[in-house]
Amino acid sequence: MRTLLITSLTPFVTRNILLTDVLGSLKQQNDLRMVIFCPDFKADYFKKNFATDRIIIEAIKPQAFSFQDTVFKYLGGSLLNNRSRYIHQRRELLRDKNYLRFCISRFFSLISPSVLVKRLVRFLDKKTISGRKFQKYFDQYEPDLVFCPDVFHDDDVHCMAEAKKRGIKTIGMVRSWDNITNKGLFRIKPDLLLANNEIIKEEAVKYEDMDSNKITVVGMPQFDYYVKDSRTPREEFFKKINLDPEKRLIMFSPHGIRFHDTDWQIMQILKDARINGEIPENVQVLVRFPPIDDVPLGDFSPDDHFFIDRPAKSFEGGLYRDQELDKAAMTHLADSLYYSELIITYNSSLIIDGAVFNKPSIGVAFDGWEKKPDIYRSVARFMEYDHTQHLLKTGGLWVVRSREELIKAADTYLKNPDYNLIGRKKIAETQSWKLDGNSGKRIADFLLWNLK
């Protein structure tokens, strides 16, 4: 019996790995035992949804930062010299007024192109990291392979560190399109890396000192649902969200309170524009909250043309990252995208999801009717991030920097949905790599090959 350890410590890993053909294909192997690590407060949910006689759920307490973790996470984050990192550093300076920390961080950013520096930091990190949280599980299950789908997560780091000490092969994966250019250095470099697309592969080579021959591009398993599943009938879907199936649908995706507090002002602008006839009257808005954050509504009051959609299952406390997206939530997102005629957001990955369904997107780069003193405190900063630049280069994202530009873009797309069509196709092609419905199976096959 072969044994595979899998970490699933964020809701996005659950969505991308456990609720796709990755786990579905692996379950078909009668000689494979899987041990899945989940946060302790989600144990009942994981056992109910995933446990079988060959799938063991082990609940662990989310990693508490040690001094060593704090130091090396800071170093890893600083060993990155790009526009995204500079924006983060400037925001930290504005928040903390700590000029010494800013200068130290900038120093490490400037020397980050040095492969020797990266290797030295990793060497010191590996020598001092404990991984003790996972020792007893490695002793108990004696795994043949470790799969960590979120290589930047602190517990994934400790799990890979323990595997490295024991000479067990590790396969990592970058969870999201923005991780490498925002989070910095892999603290523990996996033996093999899975990437969603060629962009992430190139970033891993450039920033992480990864050998390109050890990186395999597999696509986005969560997009398999978009390709293979049928959509809910229109009448049924609109009844579920309490909106009119005869009217057109716009999806607005707020960023959430972790990033800024002016989401509600964009909603008010859309509401006023519909009432004033600046956009077609037969328009209604699905406001899709972030699955792991909250959105204060401020002075905005939804009317019959707005539906506030909170898509995730919350656990005790309802804290950030405590939620989970189940199969029903994934189907609901696909239906929401399919029936929307326009997506309005910031630099959200929903732009990529929408492009798969050939839906036009507007990127908001202004703060409602507020005037921020600089770009580092404005939502406009999101359009400067390195991962956003890949979208802008395609020409498939219309960025708006004022109320007037937002109304113009929305009205244009509603009247001519094919506007920027070629750019949207480029977004889908470059970000999803392959839309053949087999990404999950490719990941499972790769894991099984390395279990031989």
HELIX and SHEET records of a PDB file:
HELIX    1   1 PRO A   11  VAL A   13  1                                   3    
HELIX    2   2 THR A   14  LEU A   18  3                                   5    
HELIX    3   3 ASP A   21  LEU A   26  1                                   6    
HELIX    4   4 ASP A   40  LYS A   42  5                                   3    
HELIX    5   5 ALA A   43  PHE A   50  1                                   8    
HELIX    6   6 PHE A   67  SER A   78  1                                  12    
HELIX    7   7 ARG A   83  ASP A   96  1                                  14    
HELIX    8   8 TYR A   99  LEU A  110  1                                  12    
HELIX    9   9 VAL A  115  THR A  128  1                                  14    
HELIX   10  10 ARG A  132  PHE A  134  5                                   3    
HELIX   11  11 GLN A  135  TYR A  141  1                                   7    
HELIX   12  12 ASP A  154  LYS A  165  1                                  12    
HELIX   13  13 ASN A  179  LYS A  183  1                                   5    
HELIX   14  14 GLU A  198  GLU A  208  1                                  11    
HELIX   15  15 SER A  212  LYS A  214  5                                   3    
HELIX   16  16 PRO A  221  PHE A  223  5                                   3    
HELIX   17  17 ASP A  224  LYS A  228  1                                   5    
HELIX   18  18 ARG A  234  LYS A  240  1                                   7    
HELIX   19  19 ASP A  263  ILE A  275  1                                  13    
HELIX   20  20 LYS A  327  TYR A  339  1                                  13    
HELIX   21  21 LEU A  350  VAL A  356  1                                   7    
HELIX   22  22 ILE A  375  ARG A  377  5                                   3    
HELIX   23  23 VAL A  379  GLU A  384  5                                   6    
HELIX   24  24 ASP A  386  THR A  394  1                                   9    
HELIX   25  25 ARG A  403  LYS A  415  1                                  13    
HELIX   26  26 LEU A  421  SER A  432  1                                  12    
HELIX   27  27 SER A  439  TRP A  449  1                                  11    
SHEET    1   A 7 ILE A  55  ILE A  60  0                                        
SHEET    2   A 7 LEU A  32  PRO A  39  1                                        
SHEET    3   A 7 ARG A   2  THR A   7  1                                        
SHEET    4   A 7 LEU A 145  CYS A 148  1                                        
SHEET    5   A 7 THR A 170  MET A 173  1                                        
SHEET    6   A 7 LEU A 192  ALA A 195  1                                        
SHEET    7   A 7 ILE A 215  VAL A 217  1                                        
SHEET    1   B 6 PHE A 306  ASP A 309  0                                        
SHEET    2   B 6 VAL A 283  ARG A 288  1                                        
SHEET    3   B 6 ARG A 248  PHE A 252  1                                        
SHEET    4   B 6 LEU A 342  THR A 345  1                                        
SHEET    5   B 6 SER A 361  VAL A 364  1                                        
SHEET    6   B 6 LEU A 397  VAL A 400  1                                        
END                                                                             
